[in-house]
Amino acid sequence: MAGWGMYIIAALLAVWADVGAHPVPAFVAGALGVLVMGVFHAQIGAFDKKPPVTT
């Protein structure tokens, strides 16, 4: 449910920001957001659950 909500918010922000007029900055901002969230989930994990440590 939260995923759909964030998807709708992202779509509304993309329309509001007029992404078509500024495609390169929009792509860079999106790519940086994906990178930050990927690193966050790789290090801390979702909901503060650390990934299991394999030995």
mmCIF entry with sequence, helices, sheets and N, C-alpha, C, O atoms, coordinates in Angstrom:
data_MODEL
# 
_entry.id   MODEL 
# 
_entity.id                         1 
_entity.type                       polymer 
_entity.pdbx_number_of_molecules   1 
# 
_entity_poly.entity_id                      1 
_entity_poly.type                           'polypeptide(L)' 
_entity_poly.nstd_linkage                   no 
_entity_poly.nstd_monomer                   no 
_entity_poly.pdbx_seq_one_letter_code       MAGWGMYIIAALLAVWADVGAHPVPAFVAGALGVLVMGVFHAQIGAFDKKPPVTT 
_entity_poly.pdbx_seq_one_letter_code_can   MAGWGMYIIAALLAVWADVGAHPVPAFVAGALGVLVMGVFHAQIGAFDKKPPVTT 
_entity_poly.pdbx_strand_id                 A 
# 
loop_
_entity_poly_seq.entity_id 
_entity_poly_seq.num 
_entity_poly_seq.mon_id 
_entity_poly_seq.hetero 
1 1  MET n 
1 2  ALA n 
1 3  GLY n 
1 4  TRP n 
1 5  GLY n 
1 6  MET n 
1 7  TYR n 
1 8  ILE n 
1 9  ILE n 
1 10 ALA n 
1 11 ALA n 
1 12 LEU n 
1 13 LEU n 
1 14 ALA n 
1 15 VAL n 
1 16 TRP n 
1 17 ALA n 
1 18 ASP n 
1 19 VAL n 
1 20 GLY n 
1 21 ALA n 
1 22 HIS n 
1 23 PRO n 
1 24 VAL n 
1 25 PRO n 
1 26 ALA n 
1 27 PHE n 
1 28 VAL n 
1 29 ALA n 
1 30 GLY n 
1 31 ALA n 
1 32 LEU n 
1 33 GLY n 
1 34 VAL n 
1 35 LEU n 
1 36 VAL n 
1 37 MET n 
1 38 GLY n 
1 39 VAL n 
1 40 PHE n 
1 41 HIS n 
1 42 ALA n 
1 43 GLN n 
1 44 ILE n 
1 45 GLY n 
1 46 ALA n 
1 47 PHE n 
1 48 ASP n 
1 49 LYS n 
1 50 LYS n 
1 51 PRO n 
1 52 PRO n 
1 53 VAL n 
1 54 THR n 
1 55 THR n 
# 
_struct_asym.id          A 
_struct_asym.entity_id   1 
# 
loop_
_struct_conf.conf_type_id 
_struct_conf.id 
_struct_conf.pdbx_PDB_helix_id 
_struct_conf.beg_label_comp_id 
_struct_conf.beg_label_asym_id 
_struct_conf.beg_label_seq_id 
_struct_conf.pdbx_beg_PDB_ins_code 
_struct_conf.end_label_comp_id 
_struct_conf.end_label_asym_id 
_struct_conf.end_label_seq_id 
_struct_conf.pdbx_end_PDB_ins_code 
_struct_conf.beg_auth_comp_id 
_struct_conf.beg_auth_asym_id 
_struct_conf.beg_auth_seq_id 
_struct_conf.end_auth_comp_id 
_struct_conf.end_auth_asym_id 
_struct_conf.end_auth_seq_id 
_struct_conf.pdbx_PDB_helix_class 
_struct_conf.details 
_struct_conf.pdbx_PDB_helix_length 
HELX_P HELX_P1 AA1 ALA A 2  ? TRP A 16 ? ALA A 2  TRP A 16 1 ? 15 
HELX_P HELX_P2 AA2 VAL A 19 ? ALA A 21 ? VAL A 19 ALA A 21 5 ? 3  
HELX_P HELX_P3 AA3 PRO A 23 ? GLN A 43 ? PRO A 23 GLN A 43 1 ? 21 
HELX_P HELX_P4 AA4 ALA A 46 ? ASP A 48 ? ALA A 46 ASP A 48 5 ? 3  
# 
_struct_conf_type.id          HELX_P 
_struct_conf_type.criteria    ? 
_struct_conf_type.reference   ? 
# 
loop_
_atom_site.group_PDB 
_atom_site.id 
_atom_site.type_symbol 
_atom_site.label_atom_id 
_atom_site.label_alt_id 
_atom_site.label_comp_id 
_atom_site.label_asym_id 
_atom_site.label_entity_id 
_atom_site.label_seq_id 
_atom_site.pdbx_PDB_ins_code 
_atom_site.Cartn_x 
_atom_site.Cartn_y 
_atom_site.Cartn_z 
_atom_site.occupancy 
_atom_site.B_iso_or_equiv 
_atom_site.pdbx_formal_charge 
_atom_site.auth_seq_id 
_atom_site.auth_comp_id 
_atom_site.auth_asym_id 
_atom_site.auth_atom_id 
_atom_site.pdbx_PDB_model_num 
ATOM 1   N N  . MET A 1 1  ? 0.813  -1.186  0.000   1.00 0.00 ? 1  MET A N  1 
ATOM 2   C CA . MET A 1 1  ? 0.000  0.000   0.000   1.00 0.00 ? 1  MET A CA 1 
ATOM 3   C C  . MET A 1 1  ? 0.869  1.267   0.000   1.00 0.00 ? 1  MET A C  1 
ATOM 4   O O  . MET A 1 1  ? 0.590  2.214   -0.735  1.00 0.00 ? 1  MET A O  1 
ATOM 5   N N  . ALA A 1 2  ? 1.910  1.276   0.818   1.00 0.00 ? 2  ALA A N  1 
ATOM 6   C CA . ALA A 1 2  ? 2.780  2.445   0.880   1.00 0.00 ? 2  ALA A CA 1 
ATOM 7   C C  . ALA A 1 2  ? 3.521  2.643   -0.438  1.00 0.00 ? 2  ALA A C  1 
ATOM 8   O O  . ALA A 1 2  ? 3.784  3.774   -0.846  1.00 0.00 ? 2  ALA A O  1 
ATOM 9   N N  . GLY A 1 3  ? 3.857  1.533   -1.100  1.00 0.00 ? 3  GLY A N  1 
ATOM 10  C CA . GLY A 1 3  ? 4.539  1.638   -2.388  1.00 0.00 ? 3  GLY A CA 1 
ATOM 11  C C  . GLY A 1 3  ? 3.695  2.345   -3.429  1.00 0.00 ? 3  GLY A C  1 
ATOM 12  O O  . GLY A 1 3  ? 4.196  3.180   -4.182  1.00 0.00 ? 3  GLY A O  1 
ATOM 13  N N  . TRP A 1 4  ? 2.403  2.007   -3.471  1.00 0.00 ? 4  TRP A N  1 
ATOM 14  C CA . TRP A 1 4  ? 1.498  2.669   -4.426  1.00 0.00 ? 4  TRP A CA 1 
ATOM 15  C C  . TRP A 1 4  ? 1.347  4.147   -4.090  1.00 0.00 ? 4  TRP A C  1 
ATOM 16  O O  . TRP A 1 4  ? 1.303  4.994   -4.982  1.00 0.00 ? 4  TRP A O  1 
ATOM 17  N N  . GLY A 1 5  ? 1.270  4.446   -2.816  1.00 0.00 ? 5  GLY A N  1 
ATOM 18  C CA . GLY A 1 5  ? 1.154  5.848   -2.413  1.00 0.00 ? 5  GLY A CA 1 
ATOM 19  C C  . GLY A 1 5  ? 2.363  6.656   -2.848  1.00 0.00 ? 5  GLY A C  1 
ATOM 20  O O  . GLY A 1 5  ? 2.222  7.765   -3.365  1.00 0.00 ? 5  GLY A O  1 
ATOM 21  N N  . MET A 1 6  ? 3.554  6.103   -2.640  1.00 0.00 ? 6  MET A N  1 
ATOM 22  C CA . MET A 1 6  ? 4.778  6.795   -3.057  1.00 0.00 ? 6  MET A CA 1 
ATOM 23  C C  . MET A 1 6  ? 4.868  6.909   -4.584  1.00 0.00 ? 6  MET A C  1 
ATOM 24  O O  . MET A 1 6  ? 5.387  7.893   -5.110  1.00 0.00 ? 6  MET A O  1 
ATOM 25  N N  . TYR A 1 7  ? 4.362  5.902   -5.281  1.00 0.00 ? 7  TYR A N  1 
ATOM 26  C CA . TYR A 1 7  ? 4.342  5.948   -6.742  1.00 0.00 ? 7  TYR A CA 1 
ATOM 27  C C  . TYR A 1 7  ? 3.453  7.093   -7.225  1.00 0.00 ? 7  TYR A C  1 
ATOM 28  O O  . TYR A 1 7  ? 3.826  7.825   -8.141  1.00 0.00 ? 7  TYR A O  1 
ATOM 29  N N  . ILE A 1 8  ? 2.303  7.245   -6.624  1.00 0.00 ? 8  ILE A N  1 
ATOM 30  C CA . ILE A 1 8  ? 1.391  8.324   -6.994  1.00 0.00 ? 8  ILE A CA 1 
ATOM 31  C C  . ILE A 1 8  ? 2.008  9.682   -6.676  1.00 0.00 ? 8  ILE A C  1 
ATOM 32  O O  . ILE A 1 8  ? 1.929  10.607  -7.485  1.00 0.00 ? 8  ILE A O  1 
ATOM 33  N N  . ILE A 1 9  ? 2.618  9.803   -5.505  1.00 0.00 ? 9  ILE A N  1 
ATOM 34  C CA . ILE A 1 9  ? 3.266  11.065  -5.141  1.00 0.00 ? 9  ILE A CA 1 
ATOM 35  C C  . ILE A 1 9  ? 4.395  11.387  -6.113  1.00 0.00 ? 9  ILE A C  1 
ATOM 36  O O  . ILE A 1 9  ? 4.540  12.538  -6.526  1.00 0.00 ? 9  ILE A O  1 
ATOM 37  N N  . ALA A 1 10 ? 5.199  10.391  -6.485  1.00 0.00 ? 10 ALA A N  1 
ATOM 38  C CA . ALA A 1 10 ? 6.296  10.614  -7.439  1.00 0.00 ? 10 ALA A CA 1 
ATOM 39  C C  . ALA A 1 10 ? 5.756  11.044  -8.794  1.00 0.00 ? 10 ALA A C  1 
ATOM 40  O O  . ALA A 1 10 ? 6.321  11.935  -9.429  1.00 0.00 ? 10 ALA A O  1 
ATOM 41  N N  . ALA A 1 11 ? 4.673  10.426  -9.243  1.00 0.00 ? 11 ALA A N  1 
ATOM 42  C CA . ALA A 1 11 ? 4.079  10.806  -10.532 1.00 0.00 ? 11 ALA A CA 1 
ATOM 43  C C  . ALA A 1 11 ? 3.559  12.239  -10.484 1.00 0.00 ? 11 ALA A C  1 
ATOM 44  O O  . ALA A 1 11 ? 3.758  13.000  -11.431 1.00 0.00 ? 11 ALA A O  1 
ATOM 45  N N  . LEU A 1 12 ? 2.905  12.611  -9.408  1.00 0.00 ? 12 LEU A N  1 
ATOM 46  C CA . LEU A 1 12 ? 2.406  13.981  -9.282  1.00 0.00 ? 12 LEU A CA 1 
ATOM 47  C C  . LEU A 1 12 ? 3.548  14.989  -9.229  1.00 0.00 ? 12 LEU A C  1 
ATOM 48  O O  . LEU A 1 12 ? 3.461  16.058  -9.834  1.00 0.00 ? 12 LEU A O  1 
ATOM 49  N N  . LEU A 1 13 ? 4.616  14.658  -8.511  1.00 0.00 ? 13 LEU A N  1 
ATOM 50  C CA . LEU A 1 13 ? 5.775  15.554  -8.464  1.00 0.00 ? 13 LEU A CA 1 
ATOM 51  C C  . LEU A 1 13 ? 6.449  15.679  -9.826  1.00 0.00 ? 13 LEU A C  1 
ATOM 52  O O  . LEU A 1 13 ? 6.921  16.756  -10.188 1.00 0.00 ? 13 LEU A O  1 
ATOM 53  N N  . ALA A 1 14 ? 6.496  14.585  -10.581 1.00 0.00 ? 14 ALA A N  1 
ATOM 54  C CA . ALA A 1 14 ? 7.101  14.633  -11.917 1.00 0.00 ? 14 ALA A CA 1 
ATOM 55  C C  . ALA A 1 14 ? 6.294  15.538  -12.839 1.00 0.00 ? 14 ALA A C  1 
ATOM 56  O O  . ALA A 1 14 ? 6.865  16.290  -13.629 1.00 0.00 ? 14 ALA A O  1 
ATOM 57  N N  . VAL A 1 15 ? 4.976  15.467  -12.741 1.00 0.00 ? 15 VAL A N  1 
ATOM 58  C CA . VAL A 1 15 ? 4.132  16.346  -13.564 1.00 0.00 ? 15 VAL A CA 1 
ATOM 59  C C  . VAL A 1 15 ? 4.290  17.790  -13.109 1.00 0.00 ? 15 VAL A C  1 
ATOM 60  O O  . VAL A 1 15 ? 4.418  18.691  -13.938 1.00 0.00 ? 15 VAL A O  1 
ATOM 61  N N  . TRP A 1 16 ? 4.280  18.016  -11.818 1.00 0.00 ? 16 TRP A N  1 
ATOM 62  C CA . TRP A 1 16 ? 4.391  19.361  -11.267 1.00 0.00 ? 16 TRP A CA 1 
ATOM 63  C C  . TRP A 1 16 ? 5.750  19.998  -11.590 1.00 0.00 ? 16 TRP A C  1 
ATOM 64  O O  . TRP A 1 16 ? 5.830  21.206  -11.816 1.00 0.00 ? 16 TRP A O  1 
ATOM 65  N N  . ALA A 1 17 ? 6.810  19.193  -11.611 1.00 0.00 ? 17 ALA A N  1 
ATOM 66  C CA . ALA A 1 17 ? 8.155  19.712  -11.851 1.00 0.00 ? 17 ALA A CA 1 
ATOM 67  C C  . ALA A 1 17 ? 8.442  19.953  -13.324 1.00 0.00 ? 17 ALA A C  1 
ATOM 68  O O  . ALA A 1 17 ? 9.499  20.487  -13.660 1.00 0.00 ? 17 ALA A O  1 
ATOM 69  N N  . ASP A 1 18 ? 7.530  19.575  -14.211 1.00 0.00 ? 18 ASP A N  1 
ATOM 70  C CA . ASP A 1 18 ? 7.703  19.746  -15.659 1.00 0.00 ? 18 ASP A CA 1 
ATOM 71  C C  . ASP A 1 18 ? 8.995  19.085  -16.134 1.00 0.00 ? 18 ASP A C  1 
ATOM 72  O O  . ASP A 1 18 ? 9.886  19.730  -16.688 1.00 0.00 ? 18 ASP A O  1 
ATOM 73  N N  . VAL A 1 19 ? 9.062  17.794  -15.901 1.00 0.00 ? 19 VAL A N  1 
ATOM 74  C CA . VAL A 1 19 ? 10.251 16.999  -16.223 1.00 0.00 ? 19 VAL A CA 1 
ATOM 75  C C  . VAL A 1 19 ? 10.587 17.083  -17.715 1.00 0.00 ? 19 VAL A C  1 
ATOM 76  O O  . VAL A 1 19 ? 11.760 17.034  -18.083 1.00 0.00 ? 19 VAL A O  1 
ATOM 77  N N  . GLY A 1 20 ? 9.593  17.207  -18.560 1.00 0.00 ? 20 GLY A N  1 
ATOM 78  C CA . GLY A 1 20 ? 9.845  17.286  -19.996 1.00 0.00 ? 20 GLY A CA 1 
ATOM 79  C C  . GLY A 1 20 ? 10.677 18.489  -20.398 1.00 0.00 ? 20 GLY A C  1 
ATOM 80  O O  . GLY A 1 20 ? 11.399 18.440  -21.393 1.00 0.00 ? 20 GLY A O  1 
ATOM 81  N N  . ALA A 1 21 ? 10.585 19.563  -19.639 1.00 0.00 ? 21 ALA A N  1 
ATOM 82  C CA . ALA A 1 21 ? 11.351 20.767  -19.952 1.00 0.00 ? 21 ALA A CA 1 
ATOM 83  C C  . ALA A 1 21 ? 12.798 20.670  -19.468 1.00 0.00 ? 21 ALA A C  1 
ATOM 84  O O  . ALA A 1 21 ? 13.669 21.381  -19.968 1.00 0.00 ? 21 ALA A O  1 
ATOM 85  N N  . HIS A 1 22 ? 13.054 19.797  -18.501 1.00 0.00 ? 22 HIS A N  1 
ATOM 86  C CA . HIS A 1 22 ? 14.401 19.661  -17.923 1.00 0.00 ? 22 HIS A CA 1 
ATOM 87  C C  . HIS A 1 22 ? 14.734 18.178  -17.769 1.00 0.00 ? 22 HIS A C  1 
ATOM 88  O O  . HIS A 1 22 ? 14.816 17.690  -16.642 1.00 0.00 ? 22 HIS A O  1 
ATOM 89  N N  . PRO A 1 23 ? 14.927 17.448  -18.869 1.00 0.00 ? 23 PRO A N  1 
ATOM 90  C CA . PRO A 1 23 ? 15.107 15.996  -18.747 1.00 0.00 ? 23 PRO A CA 1 
ATOM 91  C C  . PRO A 1 23 ? 16.416 15.567  -18.073 1.00 0.00 ? 23 PRO A C  1 
ATOM 92  O O  . PRO A 1 23 ? 16.428 14.586  -17.329 1.00 0.00 ? 23 PRO A O  1 
ATOM 93  N N  . VAL A 1 24 ? 17.500 16.277  -18.320 1.00 0.00 ? 24 VAL A N  1 
ATOM 94  C CA . VAL A 1 24 ? 18.787 15.858  -17.751 1.00 0.00 ? 24 VAL A CA 1 
ATOM 95  C C  . VAL A 1 24 ? 18.817 16.043  -16.228 1.00 0.00 ? 24 VAL A C  1 
ATOM 96  O O  . VAL A 1 24 ? 19.189 15.108  -15.519 1.00 0.00 ? 24 VAL A O  1 
ATOM 97  N N  . PRO A 1 25 ? 18.437 17.220  -15.700 1.00 0.00 ? 25 PRO A N  1 
ATOM 98  C CA . PRO A 1 25 ? 18.412 17.333  -14.239 1.00 0.00 ? 25 PRO A CA 1 
ATOM 99  C C  . PRO A 1 25 ? 17.428 16.356  -13.586 1.00 0.00 ? 25 PRO A C  1 
ATOM 100 O O  . PRO A 1 25 ? 17.684 15.857  -12.491 1.00 0.00 ? 25 PRO A O  1 
ATOM 101 N N  . ALA A 1 26 ? 16.312 16.086  -14.252 1.00 0.00 ? 26 ALA A N  1 
ATOM 102 C CA . ALA A 1 26 ? 15.338 15.136  -13.702 1.00 0.00 ? 26 ALA A CA 1 
ATOM 103 C C  . ALA A 1 26 ? 15.939 13.735  -13.655 1.00 0.00 ? 26 ALA A C  1 
ATOM 104 O O  . ALA A 1 26 ? 15.756 13.014  -12.674 1.00 0.00 ? 26 ALA A O  1 
ATOM 105 N N  . PHE A 1 27 ? 16.652 13.346  -14.704 1.00 0.00 ? 27 PHE A N  1 
ATOM 106 C CA . PHE A 1 27 ? 17.292 12.029  -14.722 1.00 0.00 ? 27 PHE A CA 1 
ATOM 107 C C  . PHE A 1 27 ? 18.356 11.925  -13.639 1.00 0.00 ? 27 PHE A C  1 
ATOM 108 O O  . PHE A 1 27 ? 18.437 10.915  -12.941 1.00 0.00 ? 27 PHE A O  1 
ATOM 109 N N  . VAL A 1 28 ? 19.170 12.961  -13.498 1.00 0.00 ? 28 VAL A N  1 
ATOM 110 C CA . VAL A 1 28 ? 20.232 12.954  -12.486 1.00 0.00 ? 28 VAL A CA 1 
ATOM 111 C C  . VAL A 1 28 ? 19.619 12.862  -11.081 1.00 0.00 ? 28 VAL A C  1 
ATOM 112 O O  . VAL A 1 28 ? 20.094 12.092  -10.246 1.00 0.00 ? 28 VAL A O  1 
ATOM 113 N N  . ALA A 1 29 ? 18.571 13.643  -10.824 1.00 0.00 ? 29 ALA A N  1 
ATOM 114 C CA . ALA A 1 29 ? 17.931 13.598  -9.507  1.00 0.00 ? 29 ALA A CA 1 
ATOM 115 C C  . ALA A 1 29 ? 17.337 12.220  -9.241  1.00 0.00 ? 29 ALA A C  1 
ATOM 116 O O  . ALA A 1 29 ? 17.458 11.700  -8.132  1.00 0.00 ? 29 ALA A O  1 
ATOM 117 N N  . GLY A 1 30 ? 16.702 11.625  -10.239 1.00 0.00 ? 30 GLY A N  1 
ATOM 118 C CA . GLY A 1 30 ? 16.134 10.288  -10.072 1.00 0.00 ? 30 GLY A CA 1 
ATOM 119 C C  . GLY A 1 30 ? 17.210 9.237   -9.841  1.00 0.00 ? 30 GLY A C  1 
ATOM 120 O O  . GLY A 1 30 ? 17.057 8.361   -8.990  1.00 0.00 ? 30 GLY A O  1 
ATOM 121 N N  . ALA A 1 31 ? 18.301 9.327   -10.602 1.00 0.00 ? 31 ALA A N  1 
ATOM 122 C CA . ALA A 1 31 ? 19.390 8.363   -10.447 1.00 0.00 ? 31 ALA A CA 1 
ATOM 123 C C  . ALA A 1 31 ? 20.041 8.486   -9.069  1.00 0.00 ? 31 ALA A C  1 
ATOM 124 O O  . ALA A 1 31 ? 20.364 7.475   -8.444  1.00 0.00 ? 31 ALA A O  1 
ATOM 125 N N  . LEU A 1 32 ? 20.234 9.710   -8.595  1.00 0.00 ? 32 LEU A N  1 
ATOM 126 C CA . LEU A 1 32 ? 20.805 9.893   -7.260  1.00 0.00 ? 32 LEU A CA 1 
ATOM 127 C C  . LEU A 1 32 ? 19.863 9.359   -6.181  1.00 0.00 ? 32 LEU A C  1 
ATOM 128 O O  . LEU A 1 32 ? 20.316 8.779   -5.195  1.00 0.00 ? 32 LEU A O  1 
ATOM 129 N N  . GLY A 1 33 ? 18.575 9.551   -6.362  1.00 0.00 ? 33 GLY A N  1 
ATOM 130 C CA . GLY A 1 33 ? 17.612 9.019   -5.399  1.00 0.00 ? 33 GLY A CA 1 
ATOM 131 C C  . GLY A 1 33 ? 17.648 7.507   -5.330  1.00 0.00 ? 33 GLY A C  1 
ATOM 132 O O  . GLY A 1 33 ? 17.601 6.924   -4.247  1.00 0.00 ? 33 GLY A O  1 
ATOM 133 N N  . VAL A 1 34 ? 17.732 6.872   -6.489  1.00 0.00 ? 34 VAL A N  1 
ATOM 134 C CA . VAL A 1 34 ? 17.813 5.412   -6.534  1.00 0.00 ? 34 VAL A CA 1 
ATOM 135 C C  . VAL A 1 34 ? 19.105 4.934   -5.874  1.00 0.00 ? 34 VAL A C  1 
ATOM 136 O O  . VAL A 1 34 ? 19.097 3.953   -5.131  1.00 0.00 ? 34 VAL A O  1 
ATOM 137 N N  . LEU A 1 35 ? 20.207 5.620   -6.141  1.00 0.00 ? 35 LEU A N  1 
ATOM 138 C CA . LEU A 1 35 ? 21.490 5.244   -5.541  1.00 0.00 ? 35 LEU A CA 1 
ATOM 139 C C  . LEU A 1 35 ? 21.454 5.373   -4.018  1.00 0.00 ? 35 LEU A C  1 
ATOM 140 O O  . LEU A 1 35 ? 21.897 4.474   -3.303  1.00 0.00 ? 35 LEU A O  1 
ATOM 141 N N  . VAL A 1 36 ? 20.928 6.487   -3.530  1.00 0.00 ? 36 VAL A N  1 
ATOM 142 C CA . VAL A 1 36 ? 20.867 6.699   -2.079  1.00 0.00 ? 36 VAL A CA 1 
ATOM 143 C C  . VAL A 1 36 ? 19.993 5.637   -1.419  1.00 0.00 ? 36 VAL A C  1 
ATOM 144 O O  . VAL A 1 36 ? 20.372 5.088   -0.384  1.00 0.00 ? 36 VAL A O  1 
ATOM 145 N N  . MET A 1 37 ? 18.836 5.338   -1.996  1.00 0.00 ? 37 MET A N  1 
ATOM 146 C CA . MET A 1 37 ? 17.957 4.330   -1.402  1.00 0.00 ? 37 MET A CA 1 
ATOM 147 C C  . MET A 1 37 ? 18.586 2.943   -1.475  1.00 0.00 ? 37 MET A C  1 
ATOM 148 O O  . MET A 1 37 ? 18.415 2.142   -0.557  1.00 0.00 ? 37 MET A O  1 
ATOM 149 N N  . GLY A 1 38 ? 19.307 2.650   -2.550  1.00 0.00 ? 38 GLY A N  1 
ATOM 150 C CA . GLY A 1 38 ? 19.993 1.364   -2.651  1.00 0.00 ? 38 GLY A CA 1 
ATOM 151 C C  . GLY A 1 38 ? 21.060 1.196   -1.590  1.00 0.00 ? 38 GLY A C  1 
ATOM 152 O O  . GLY A 1 38 ? 21.170 0.139   -0.969  1.00 0.00 ? 38 GLY A O  1 
ATOM 153 N N  . VAL A 1 39 ? 21.846 2.240   -1.383  1.00 0.00 ? 39 VAL A N  1 
ATOM 154 C CA . VAL A 1 39 ? 22.891 2.187   -0.358  1.00 0.00 ? 39 VAL A CA 1 
ATOM 155 C C  . VAL A 1 39 ? 22.253 2.093   1.029   1.00 0.00 ? 39 VAL A C  1 
ATOM 156 O O  . VAL A 1 39 ? 22.728 1.338   1.878   1.00 0.00 ? 39 VAL A O  1 
ATOM 157 N N  . PHE A 1 40 ? 21.195 2.844   1.262   1.00 0.00 ? 40 PHE A N  1 
ATOM 158 C CA . PHE A 1 40 ? 20.506 2.797   2.547   1.00 0.00 ? 40 PHE A CA 1 
ATOM 159 C C  . PHE A 1 40 ? 20.009 1.391   2.852   1.00 0.00 ? 40 PHE A C  1 
ATOM 160 O O  . PHE A 1 40 ? 20.220 0.875   3.949   1.00 0.00 ? 40 PHE A O  1 
ATOM 161 N N  . HIS A 1 41 ? 19.352 0.779   1.883   1.00 0.00 ? 41 HIS A N  1 
ATOM 162 C CA . HIS A 1 41 ? 18.806 -0.557  2.124   1.00 0.00 ? 41 HIS A CA 1 
ATOM 163 C C  . HIS A 1 41 ? 19.907 -1.620  2.203   1.00 0.00 ? 41 HIS A C  1 
ATOM 164 O O  . HIS A 1 41 ? 19.731 -2.646  2.861   1.00 0.00 ? 41 HIS A O  1 
ATOM 165 N N  . ALA A 1 42 ? 21.029 -1.382  1.544   1.00 0.00 ? 42 ALA A N  1 
ATOM 166 C CA . ALA A 1 42 ? 22.127 -2.343  1.616   1.00 0.00 ? 42 ALA A CA 1 
ATOM 167 C C  . ALA A 1 42 ? 22.835 -2.257  2.973   1.00 0.00 ? 42 ALA A C  1 
ATOM 168 O O  . ALA A 1 42 ? 23.305 -3.270  3.493   1.00 0.00 ? 42 ALA A O  1 
ATOM 169 N N  . GLN A 1 43 ? 22.912 -1.058  3.544   1.00 0.00 ? 43 GLN A N  1 
ATOM 170 C CA . GLN A 1 43 ? 23.628 -0.877  4.804   1.00 0.00 ? 43 GLN A CA 1 
ATOM 171 C C  . GLN A 1 43 ? 22.728 -1.080  6.018   1.00 0.00 ? 43 GLN A C  1 
ATOM 172 O O  . GLN A 1 43 ? 23.012 -1.925  6.868   1.00 0.00 ? 43 GLN A O  1 
ATOM 173 N N  . ILE A 1 44 ? 21.667 -0.327  6.102   1.00 0.00 ? 44 ILE A N  1 
ATOM 174 C CA . ILE A 1 44 ? 20.791 -0.355  7.270   1.00 0.00 ? 44 ILE A CA 1 
ATOM 175 C C  . ILE A 1 44 ? 19.672 -1.363  7.075   1.00 0.00 ? 44 ILE A C  1 
ATOM 176 O O  . ILE A 1 44 ? 19.315 -2.091  8.002   1.00 0.00 ? 44 ILE A O  1 
ATOM 177 N N  . GLY A 1 45 ? 19.132 -1.404  5.899   1.00 0.00 ? 45 GLY A N  1 
ATOM 178 C CA . GLY A 1 45 ? 18.013 -2.291  5.628   1.00 0.00 ? 45 GLY A CA 1 
ATOM 179 C C  . GLY A 1 45 ? 16.691 -1.586  5.863   1.00 0.00 ? 45 GLY A C  1 
ATOM 180 O O  . GLY A 1 45 ? 16.632 -0.548  6.523   1.00 0.00 ? 45 GLY A O  1 
ATOM 181 N N  . ALA A 1 46 ? 15.654 -2.152  5.325   1.00 0.00 ? 46 ALA A N  1 
ATOM 182 C CA . ALA A 1 46 ? 14.333 -1.573  5.483   1.00 0.00 ? 46 ALA A CA 1 
ATOM 183 C C  . ALA A 1 46 ? 13.841 -1.779  6.906   1.00 0.00 ? 46 ALA A C  1 
ATOM 184 O O  . ALA A 1 46 ? 14.041 -2.843  7.492   1.00 0.00 ? 46 ALA A O  1 
ATOM 185 N N  . PHE A 1 47 ? 13.208 -0.777  7.449   1.00 0.00 ? 47 PHE A N  1 
ATOM 186 C CA . PHE A 1 47 ? 12.610 -0.833  8.779   1.00 0.00 ? 47 PHE A CA 1 
ATOM 187 C C  . PHE A 1 47 ? 13.640 -1.188  9.842   1.00 0.00 ? 47 PHE A C  1 
ATOM 188 O O  . PHE A 1 47 ? 13.321 -1.867  10.818  1.00 0.00 ? 47 PHE A O  1 
ATOM 189 N N  . ASP A 1 48 ? 14.880 -0.729  9.656   1.00 0.00 ? 48 ASP A N  1 
ATOM 190 C CA . ASP A 1 48 ? 15.972 -0.919  10.609  1.00 0.00 ? 48 ASP A CA 1 
ATOM 191 C C  . ASP A 1 48 ? 16.265 -2.396  10.875  1.00 0.00 ? 48 ASP A C  1 
ATOM 192 O O  . ASP A 1 48 ? 16.700 -2.768  11.965  1.00 0.00 ? 48 ASP A O  1 
ATOM 193 N N  . LYS A 1 49 ? 16.024 -3.224  9.873   1.00 0.00 ? 49 LYS A N  1 
ATOM 194 C CA . LYS A 1 49 ? 16.356 -4.651  9.978   1.00 0.00 ? 49 LYS A CA 1 
ATOM 195 C C  . LYS A 1 49 ? 17.655 -4.877  9.220   1.00 0.00 ? 49 LYS A C  1 
ATOM 196 O O  . LYS A 1 49 ? 17.714 -4.722  8.000   1.00 0.00 ? 49 LYS A O  1 
ATOM 197 N N  . LYS A 1 50 ? 18.661 -5.234  9.936   1.00 0.00 ? 50 LYS A N  1 
ATOM 198 C CA . LYS A 1 50 ? 19.950 -5.465  9.292   1.00 0.00 ? 50 LYS A CA 1 
ATOM 199 C C  . LYS A 1 50 ? 19.920 -6.785  8.528   1.00 0.00 ? 50 LYS A C  1 
ATOM 200 O O  . LYS A 1 50 ? 19.321 -7.759  8.985   1.00 0.00 ? 50 LYS A O  1 
ATOM 201 N N  . PRO A 1 51 ? 20.570 -6.815  7.361   1.00 0.00 ? 51 PRO A N  1 
ATOM 202 C CA . PRO A 1 51 ? 20.620 -8.069  6.618   1.00 0.00 ? 51 PRO A CA 1 
ATOM 203 C C  . PRO A 1 51 ? 21.362 -9.144  7.413   1.00 0.00 ? 51 PRO A C  1 
ATOM 204 O O  . PRO A 1 51 ? 22.259 -8.820  8.191   1.00 0.00 ? 51 PRO A O  1 
ATOM 205 N N  . PRO A 1 52 ? 21.007 -10.406 7.233   1.00 0.00 ? 52 PRO A N  1 
ATOM 206 C CA . PRO A 1 52 ? 21.687 -11.463 7.978   1.00 0.00 ? 52 PRO A CA 1 
ATOM 207 C C  . PRO A 1 52 ? 23.160 -11.538 7.598   1.00 0.00 ? 52 PRO A C  1 
ATOM 208 O O  . PRO A 1 52 ? 23.530 -11.359 6.438   1.00 0.00 ? 52 PRO A O  1 
ATOM 209 N N  . VAL A 1 53 ? 23.986 -11.804 8.593   1.00 0.00 ? 53 VAL A N  1 
ATOM 210 C CA . VAL A 1 53 ? 25.426 -11.928 8.379   1.00 0.00 ? 53 VAL A CA 1 
ATOM 211 C C  . VAL A 1 53 ? 25.720 -13.393 8.075   1.00 0.00 ? 53 VAL A C  1 
ATOM 212 O O  . VAL A 1 53 ? 25.360 -14.286 8.841   1.00 0.00 ? 53 VAL A O  1 
ATOM 213 N N  . THR A 1 54 ? 26.377 -13.620 6.951   1.00 0.00 ? 54 THR A N  1 
ATOM 214 C CA . THR A 1 54 ? 26.744 -14.994 6.595   1.00 0.00 ? 54 THR A CA 1 
ATOM 215 C C  . THR A 1 54 ? 28.211 -15.206 6.943   1.00 0.00 ? 54 THR A C  1 
ATOM 216 O O  . THR A 1 54 ? 29.051 -14.335 6.719   1.00 0.00 ? 54 THR A O  1 
ATOM 217 N N  . THR A 1 55 ? 28.499 -16.367 7.487   1.00 0.00 ? 55 THR A N  1 
ATOM 218 C CA . THR A 1 55 ? 29.877 -16.649 7.894   1.00 0.00 ? 55 THR A CA 1 
ATOM 219 C C  . THR A 1 55 ? 30.489 -17.678 6.994   1.00 0.00 ? 55 THR A C  1 
ATOM 220 O O  . THR A 1 55 ? 31.648 -18.048 7.177   1.00 0.00 ? 55 THR A O  1 
# 
